[in-house]
Amino acid sequence: MIEPPANQPSVVVVVPTFNERPNIEALILGVLELGPRYRVVVVDDGSPDGTGVLADALAVTHPDRVEVIHRAAKSGLGPAYIAGFRRALQLAPDLIAQMDADLSHDPAVLPRLVAATREADLVVGSRYIPGGATRGWPFWRRLMSRMGGRYASAVLGAPVSDLTSGFKVWRPSTLRSIAIESLRSDGYAFTIEATWRALKHGARVVEVPIIFTDRVAGASKLSRRIVVEAALLVWKWRWEARKKANANTNPLG
């Protein structure tokens, strides 16, 4: 275990899971190895492969550092994150992180994102800035991800290179400011919407390069519905932002 400096912030890492039994133990232990100031909240959507059962066993082995929220059925990534963020805020840490459960995000990189919060309210682990990369994806998947991020950034006018990244570290005050309970999108769209709201509320957003590695076990949760949802919702958010701006400029009509 890494011995942390005395001033290291406390960090709660939120990890949504569905059928991630081959990966979840390595991820949780990787986070715990970063030191006693790190803890994990797993949000399991009733995984039939026993992911939640294995996470419960790790919670017993590591009391006060691992916690599991069980939801009855698969209900989407967005709602899972909301449930995890809600619990993380109750725990009152200095910082709240989010990571994928499939080991695409290396826990060893998390301290670099945490350190960047000294100058930011939200830190995004980015595949698409110098030093970042994606490994193990076929060309079509890399292209879709890269173009999807650029598309969302262009539509929203958001100065973030990797809006679809699911590897982030938040200041709790920033999470509160975006009214997480009102977020309604899922998948890629949820990650875009949360960052977009943070930007609209004046958050300082910094990107840190990461190497994203494709999963070696389990199945991807990406679907055509999630991609189409994200493509359409960015226009809805842009329209809503313009409507609000116009109303503020012309309060009488």
GIWO-V613229 format. One record per helix or strand of 3 or more residues. SS is the DSSP state (H for helix, E for strand). FROM is the first residue (numbers start at 1). LEN is the number of residues. Records with the same first field share a line. If there is no record, write none. Layout:
BEGIN
SS=FROM-LEN ; FROM-LEN
END
This chain:
BEGIN
E=11-7 ; 38-7 ; 66-5 ; 95-4 ; 122-5 ; 133-3 ; 168-4 ; 205-5 ; 211-3
H=21-12 ; 51-11 ; 77-15 ; 107-13 ; 139-18 ; 172-6 ; 180-3 ; 187-14 ; 224-26
END
